């Protein structure tokens, strides 16, 4: 890891090429691991929760820097018996430290937003040594990032040689945060942008957020836009029903900055009328 310089020229913009666990026809015959771990590179891991444990099947992100690692989101299930997120993260940290020995290595836990399927595992880290868990609620998260003083600020989280840029991106949730990782070029958008149902609680705020992300990405190298769910099928405009626990025909998780522009165009197209509007890789769900 060389300073704060992104290595996009090494990563490129090819797809992740991952066959994600996508549930089983019967939970009684589930053979998927509780958590799938994909090593994007030796310092970057993408985790997916098993649909048999929770239909939301969220994605989590574990990024390593020189002095600390960050876990972004903790999943949809509190019980370590059913969803051993701490055990899996501890194992990955131990393996990383075996390859990169150092003392006093810390873990930071942050969130894309405060909905239950992204924070349920927080309690598993409450007593973990050398760990800071930052609450996902508006008051706590905004104070940590400094957004309560300036909601348009770009906050920076320095992991040691790997500095994340963090933006307040409300619209889906009032405390939503998007993370940009120059090391990989990942833009981690939580439930704001992903191949699925985009639930818009605050239409003006969501529109501003999408426009801001487009402007932000125009000035950076973004390899992949990565949200926290897959809900679409590979058939354009067709999503899986809510609470589906078997999704054998999923599209890739990764999206692109062109999809941000498609979302912006879709918002203009549908106007102010509440409703459900299907587009090839996402569905706009606009509250009244």
C-alpha positions as CSV (number, residue, x, y, z in Angstrom):
1,X,0.0,0.0,0.0
2,X,1.8,3.1,-1.2
3,X,0.6,6.2,0.6
4,X,-2.8,7.5,-0.3
5,X,-2.4,6.9,-4.0
6,X,-5.2,4.9,-5.7
7,X,-4.1,1.9,-7.7
8,X,-6.9,2.0,-10.2
9,X,-4.4,1.5,-13.0
10,X,-3.8,-2.0,-11.5
11,X,-7.3,-2.9,-10.7
12,X,-8.9,-1.7,-13.9
13,X,-12.6,-1.7,-14.5
14,X,-13.4,-5.3,-15.3
15,X,-16.3,-6.9,-13.4
16,X,-15.8,-8.5,-10.0
17,X,-16.4,-11.8,-11.6
18,X,-18.0,-13.3,-8.4
19,X,-20.7,-16.0,-8.3
20,X,-22.5,-14.8,-5.2
21,X,-24.4,-17.1,-2.9
22,X,-28.0,-16.5,-3.9
23,X,-30.1,-18.6,-1.5
24,X,-31.6,-22.1,-1.8
25,X,-35.0,-23.4,-2.9
26,X,-35.5,-24.7,0.6
27,X,-34.0,-23.4,3.8
28,X,-34.0,-26.9,5.2
29,X,-31.6,-27.9,2.5
30,X,-29.4,-24.7,2.6
31,X,-25.8,-25.5,1.7
32,X,-24.5,-21.9,1.5
33,X,-22.1,-20.6,4.1
34,X,-23.4,-18.2,6.7
35,X,-21.3,-15.5,5.1
36,X,-19.6,-15.6,1.7
37,X,-16.2,-13.9,1.7
38,X,-14.7,-12.5,-1.5
39,X,-11.2,-11.3,-1.5
40,X,-11.1,-8.5,-4.1
41,X,-7.4,-8.1,-3.2
42,X,-5.3,-8.8,-0.2
43,X,-6.5,-5.6,1.5
44,X,-10.2,-5.6,0.4
45,X,-13.0,-8.0,1.3
46,X,-16.6,-8.1,0.3
47,X,-18.9,-10.2,2.5
48,X,-22.5,-11.4,1.7
49,X,-25.0,-12.7,4.3
50,X,-26.8,-15.9,3.5
51,X,-30.4,-15.5,2.4
52,X,-31.5,-18.5,4.6
53,X,-30.5,-16.4,7.6
54,X,-32.1,-13.2,6.4
55,X,-33.8,-12.5,3.1
56,X,-32.2,-9.1,2.9
57,X,-28.8,-10.8,2.2
58,X,-26.8,-7.6,2.6
59,X,-23.3,-7.0,1.5
60,X,-20.6,-5.8,4.0
61,X,-17.2,-4.4,3.2
62,X,-13.9,-4.9,5.1
63,X,-11.0,-2.6,4.1
64,X,-7.5,-2.8,5.5
65,X,-5.1,0.1,6.0
66,X,-1.7,0.3,7.7
67,X,-3.0,1.3,11.1
68,X,-6.6,0.1,11.2
69,X,-9.3,-1.7,9.2
70,X,-12.9,-0.6,8.7
71,X,-16.0,-2.7,8.5
72,X,-18.8,-1.0,6.7
73,X,-22.1,-2.3,8.0
74,X,-22.7,-5.4,10.2
75,X,-25.5,-7.3,8.6
76,X,-29.1,-8.1,9.2
77,X,-28.9,-10.6,12.1
78,X,-27.8,-9.9,15.7
79,X,-27.2,-13.5,16.9
80,X,-23.6,-14.7,16.5
81,X,-25.0,-18.2,16.6
82,X,-26.9,-17.7,13.4
83,X,-24.8,-14.9,11.8
84,X,-21.1,-15.1,13.0
85,X,-20.0,-11.8,11.5
86,X,-17.5,-11.0,14.3
87,X,-16.0,-14.5,14.1
88,X,-15.5,-14.1,10.3
89,X,-14.1,-10.6,10.6
90,X,-11.8,-11.6,13.4
91,X,-10.5,-14.5,11.3
92,X,-9.9,-12.2,8.3
93,X,-8.1,-9.6,10.6
94,X,-5.9,-12.4,12.1
95,X,-5.0,-13.7,8.6
96,X,-4.2,-10.2,7.4
97,X,-2.0,-9.5,10.5
98,X,-0.2,-12.8,10.0
99,X,0.9,-11.5,6.5
100,X,1.4,-7.9,7.7
101,X,2.5,-8.1,11.4
102,X,2.1,-4.9,13.5
103,X,1.1,-4.0,17.0
104,X,-2.0,-2.1,18.2
105,X,-4.0,-2.7,15.1
106,X,-7.6,-1.4,15.4
107,X,-11.0,-2.0,13.9
108,X,-13.4,0.8,13.0
109,X,-17.1,-0.1,12.4
110,X,-19.0,2.4,10.2
111,X,-22.4,2.2,8.4
112,X,-24.0,3.2,5.2
113,X,-27.2,4.0,7.1
114,X,-29.2,3.0,10.2
115,X,-31.8,0.5,8.8
116,X,-31.8,-2.7,10.8
117,X,-30.4,-4.9,8.1
118,X,-27.2,-2.9,8.2
119,X,-26.6,-2.5,11.9
120,X,-28.0,-5.7,13.5
121,X,-24.5,-7.2,14.1
122,X,-23.2,-4.1,15.9
123,X,-23.5,-5.8,19.3
124,X,-21.1,-8.5,18.4
125,X,-18.3,-5.9,18.3
126,X,-19.3,-4.0,21.4
127,X,-16.7,-5.8,23.6
128,X,-14.1,-6.4,21.0
129,X,-10.7,-4.9,22.0
130,X,-9.2,-2.1,20.0
131,X,-12.5,-1.5,18.3
132,X,-14.6,1.6,17.7
133,X,-18.3,1.2,16.7
134,X,-19.8,4.5,15.4
135,X,-23.5,4.5,15.7
136,X,-25.5,4.9,12.5
137,X,-28.1,7.2,13.8
138,X,-28.2,10.8,12.4
139,X,-26.8,12.5,15.5
140,X,-24.0,10.1,16.1
141,X,-22.9,9.5,12.5
142,X,-23.1,13.2,11.5
143,X,-21.1,14.2,14.6
144,X,-18.4,11.6,13.7
145,X,-18.1,12.8,10.1
146,X,-18.6,16.5,10.8
147,X,-21.7,16.7,8.6
148,X,-23.7,18.4,11.4
149,X,-21.5,21.4,10.8
150,X,-21.4,21.1,7.0
151,X,-23.6,18.5,5.3
152,X,-21.8,19.2,2.0
153,X,-18.4,18.4,3.4
154,X,-16.2,15.5,2.1
155,X,-15.1,13.8,5.3
156,X,-11.9,11.7,5.3
157,X,-11.3,8.6,7.3
158,X,-7.6,7.7,7.4
159,X,-6.9,4.0,7.8
160,X,-3.2,4.6,7.4
161,X,-2.1,4.8,3.8
162,X,-5.7,4.4,2.7
163,X,-8.0,7.4,3.1
164,X,-11.7,7.0,2.5
165,X,-13.8,10.0,1.3
166,X,-17.2,10.1,2.9
167,X,-20.3,12.0,1.8
168,X,-23.7,12.6,3.4
169,X,-26.1,11.2,0.9
170,X,-29.7,11.4,2.4
171,X,-32.8,10.5,0.5
172,X,-33.2,6.8,1.1
173,X,-32.4,7.5,4.8
174,X,-31.7,10.7,6.6
175,X,-28.3,9.5,7.8
176,X,-27.1,7.7,4.7
177,X,-23.4,7.9,4.0
178,X,-21.5,7.0,0.8
179,X,-17.9,5.9,0.9
180,X,-15.3,6.3,-1.8
181,X,-12.1,4.2,-1.6
182,X,-9.4,5.6,-3.9
183,X,-7.4,2.3,-3.3
184,X,-9.9,0.2,-5.3
185,X,-12.0,2.9,-6.9
186,X,-15.0,1.6,-5.2
187,X,-18.0,3.9,-4.5
188,X,-19.9,2.2,-1.7
189,X,-23.5,3.5,-1.9
190,X,-25.4,1.4,0.7
191,X,-29.1,1.4,-0.2
192,X,-28.9,4.6,-2.2
193,X,-27.8,2.9,-5.4
194,X,-27.9,-0.8,-6.1
195,X,-29.4,-3.3,-8.6
196,X,-32.8,-3.4,-6.9
197,X,-35.6,-1.3,-5.4
198,X,-34.5,2.2,-4.6
199,X,-36.8,3.3,-1.8
200,X,-36.9,7.1,-1.8
201,X,-38.2,8.6,1.4
202,X,-37.2,12.2,0.7
203,X,-37.4,12.9,-3.1
204,X,-35.6,16.3,-3.1
205,X,-32.8,15.0,-0.9
206,X,-32.4,11.9,-3.0
207,X,-32.3,13.9,-6.2
208,X,-29.6,16.2,-4.8
209,X,-27.7,13.1,-3.6
210,X,-27.7,11.5,-7.1
211,X,-26.6,14.8,-8.7
212,X,-23.9,15.2,-6.1
213,X,-22.6,11.7,-6.6
214,X,-22.4,12.3,-10.4
215,X,-20.4,15.4,-9.9
216,X,-18.2,13.7,-7.3
217,X,-17.5,10.8,-9.6
218,X,-16.7,13.1,-12.5
219,X,-13.6,14.2,-10.6
220,X,-12.4,10.8,-9.5
221,X,-11.7,7.4,-10.9
222,X,-14.5,5.0,-10.0
223,X,-14.2,1.4,-10.9
224,X,-17.4,0.1,-9.4
225,X,-20.5,1.5,-7.8
226,X,-21.3,-1.1,-5.1
227,X,-24.5,-1.1,-3.1
228,X,-25.6,-3.5,-0.4
229,X,-28.2,-5.7,-2.0
230,X,-29.2,-7.4,-5.3
231,X,-32.9,-7.5,-5.9
232,X,-33.2,-7.5,-9.7
233,X,-33.3,-10.5,-12.0
234,X,-31.3,-10.5,-15.3
235,X,-34.5,-9.7,-17.1
236,X,-34.6,-5.9,-17.6
237,X,-37.0,-4.2,-15.2
238,X,-37.9,-7.4,-13.3
239,X,-37.2,-7.6,-9.6
240,X,-37.5,-10.6,-7.3
241,X,-40.5,-10.3,-4.9
242,X,-39.9,-8.9,-1.4
243,X,-38.8,-11.6,1.0
244,X,-37.5,-13.9,-1.7
245,X,-34.9,-16.3,-0.4
246,X,-33.7,-17.9,-3.6
247,X,-32.4,-15.7,-6.4
248,X,-30.7,-17.9,-9.0
249,X,-30.8,-15.3,-11.8
250,X,-29.2,-12.3,-10.2
251,X,-27.3,-9.7,-12.2
252,X,-23.9,-8.6,-10.9
253,X,-23.7,-6.5,-7.8
254,X,-21.4,-3.9,-9.4
255,X,-22.9,-0.9,-11.2
256,X,-21.2,2.0,-12.9
257,X,-21.3,5.8,-12.9
258,X,-23.4,5.6,-16.0
259,X,-26.1,4.1,-13.9
260,X,-26.0,7.1,-11.7
261,X,-26.9,9.2,-14.7
262,X,-29.6,6.7,-15.6
263,X,-31.1,7.2,-12.1
264,X,-30.9,11.0,-12.5
265,X,-32.7,10.7,-15.9
266,X,-35.3,8.4,-14.5
267,X,-36.1,10.8,-11.6
268,X,-36.6,13.6,-14.2
269,X,-38.8,11.3,-16.3
270,X,-41.2,10.2,-13.6
271,X,-41.7,13.7,-12.2
272,X,-43.3,14.2,-8.8
273,X,-45.9,11.5,-8.8
274,X,-45.4,8.8,-6.1
275,X,-45.3,5.2,-7.3
276,X,-43.2,2.3,-8.4
277,X,-41.3,2.8,-11.7
278,X,-39.3,0.0,-13.2
279,X,-36.1,0.6,-15.2
280,X,-33.7,-2.0,-16.6
281,X,-31.4,-2.3,-13.5
282,X,-33.4,-0.6,-10.8
283,X,-36.9,0.2,-9.6
284,X,-37.7,3.6,-8.3
285,X,-40.0,3.4,-5.3
286,X,-41.2,7.0,-4.6
287,X,-43.0,7.8,-1.3
288,X,-45.9,10.2,-1.3
